């Protein structure tokens, strides 16, 4: 079984891609909504939550864990890999593909403030071609606004995207797994000259490559189970609200 977690519904964008790649593998998802947003937690706290959740996923029978959260990957994946002997797959902003595709040699990254301030993110930037301008935009409150379906969502998107447009980026990388849920809104805001880069498909391919097949073998139409540390009814309501996730409605407990 594949275990997947995030602070909330964002990681379901990664789960959807994993399902497309591995339709016969059971998936167990945990949304840690009682402790969200991870963008506001200290690194020690994110490591503690990520360890506890990974332990739980392993005791439920998961043989691979996907950290479907850029913030938790940036702050905790090294600690997780040191503590677990099963594969731990993380997510990271698709800076490299965006840099390769960029004609203006200028790309923008949207991510949580915690992600863009992390050592792991800074190391990622060092590996990108030196002649590419990378504009990192920490988006305080954006994942939470998506999670809350806040009325301020468009205003926040405008605040974070406009400076990138003004500076001539032709690629915007979604560096938080919540952001694909509002990809259409971002696309409307930035216009057709800007390509939006989302790495969830690439992450799913990596999961497929590393997933040790369950001893029981593939199960046709394998189950997906969704859990939250918050309110299951609220989680389900949110899942139904985003067209990308509607196929997962009614599965939360
Ligand atoms: N989905 C998480 C991420 O990719 O960073 C959001 C983190 C948060 O809880 N703010």
Boltz pocket constraint, residues with backbone or C-beta under 6 A from the ligand:
constraints:
  - pocket:
      binder: B
      contacts: [[A, 6], [A, 7], [A, 8], [A, 10], [A, 11], [A, 36], [A, 37], [A, 38], [A, 39], [A, 40], [A, 68], [A, 69], [A, 70], [A, 71], [A, 72], [A, 112], [A, 115], [A, 143], [A, 144], [A, 175], [A, 176], [A, 177], [A, 178]]
      max_distance: 6.0
